[in-house]
Amino acid sequence: MVRVNDRWDIPWHKGMTVGDVLAACNFTHHYVAVSINGELVPPAQHAAQPIADGDQIQVIHIIGGG
């Protein structure tokens, strides 16, 4: 299992990536900040960044304003 935003438990599978987690949680916003166990993951790496069983993931929508 991986824990997302201290709210959802997502079943882990071999080869799981940040992109898989975002899809499983239905995050569709284009601008998100993601951290795994407190370490920020650059957006360019979301599709390939592996997730380990037991990881704690935080996802935050980035909202701009003026």
C-alpha positions in Angstrom: 0.0 0.0 0.0 1.0 3.6 -0.5 -0.6 6.4 1.5 -1.6 9.6 -0.4 -2.2 12.9 1.4 -2.7 11.0 4.7 -6.1 10.2 3.3 -6.1 7.4 0.7 -4.5 4.0 0.7 -3.7 2.9 -2.8 -2.7 -0.8 -3.6 0.9 -0.9 -4.6 2.1 -2.9 -7.7 5.5 -3.5 -9.2 6.5 -0.8 -11.6 4.2 1.8 -10.0 5.1 5.4 -10.7 3.9 8.9 -9.5 1.8 9.1 -12.7 0.0 5.9 -11.7 -0.7 7.3 -8.3 -2.1 10.5 -9.7 -4.3 8.6 -12.1 -5.5 6.3 -9.3 -6.5 9.2 -7.2 -8.1 11.1 -10.1 -5.8 14.1 -9.9 -6.4 15.8 -13.2 -5.0 19.3 -12.5 -2.0 20.0 -14.7 0.0 21.8 -12.0 0.7 19.7 -8.9 3.6 19.4 -6.5 4.4 15.8 -5.5 6.6 14.6 -2.7 7.5 11.1 -1.8 8.5 10.6 1.9 9.2 14.3 2.1 11.3 14.5 -1.1 10.0 16.7 -3.9 9.7 15.0 -7.3 10.1 17.4 -10.3 7.1 17.3 -12.7 9.2 16.1 -15.5 9.9 12.9 -13.5 6.3 12.1 -12.5 5.8 9.6 -15.4 8.9 7.6 -14.6 9.5 8.2 -10.8 9.1 4.8 -9.1 7.0 4.3 -6.0 7.9 1.8 -3.3 5.5 -0.2 -1.2 4.8 1.8 1.9 5.7 5.2 0.5 4.0 8.3 1.9 3.0 10.6 -1.0 1.8 14.2 -0.8 0.1 15.9 -3.7 -0.8 19.6 -3.7 -2.5 21.5 -6.5 -0.6 24.6 -7.5 -3.0 27.5 -8.0 -2.0 30.9 -9.4 -3.7 34.2 -8.9 -3.2 37.8 -9.5 
